[in-house]
């Protein structure tokens, strides 16, 4: 009986340490985002907003929004022009469909790959994952939020999607940027209360 209690205590401690490690990971991620916004050389903020900026507004860290998704690739998908907030229309291709469960409901998101072959080769493995949800236009930015995913993140047809790392496009902070418009099919029917909230002035 004593050994069972010791083992049980160890498992609780290990789980606690795991939670702490994950929270530190997300806090570090948020810290780096704030550093980028505070630096006039990298910040998307206007000069006026930069003077007043202290921190982005984040939802509370919630591990339930870190989900394992099944990836169904779409190798024969056609290249298309992605609408943006300006006349710019970059070329994209649907890389696949992610299926996952969040808040007890099954959801789907299309994930895209840029077909701009002149882009920096540093980003060759980057995939584009935009989404809107039921908080969009209220608690979060109306135009949707983005997630960065890599082709190398796929493990045996699965991808780990962490909405705690969801961020706003630069258009949420200034009208001088050209941002992709989230496709209608990438609307989630649940509230994703994770990641960055709407910027107060935009």
Number of C-alpha atoms within 10 A of each C-alpha: 6 7 8 9 10 10 12 12 12 12 12 11 12 12 12 12 12 12 13 11 12 15 15 12 12 18 15 12 13 21 14 12 17 17 14 14 19 19 12 14 8 10 17 22 21 13 11 8 13 15 11 9 13 12 13 16 15 19 15 11 18 16 15 13 19 16 16 16 20 20 23 15 15 15 10 10 12 10 13 14 12 17 17 15 15 13 8 13 15 15 15 19 20 20 22 19 17 21 18 20 15 17 11 8 10 12 17 18 21 22 23 19 20 21 15 11 9 6 10 8 9 7 10 15 13 17 21 20 20 25 24 26 19 16 19 20 13 10 17 29 24 18 22 25 26 21 20 14 19 14 13 10 15 14 11 8 12 16 21 16 20 20 22 25 22 23 24 21 21 15 18 23 20 15 15 13 14 17 20 20 17 20 16 9 11 18 19 20 15 16 15 22 21 22 25 24 21 24 15 12 8 11
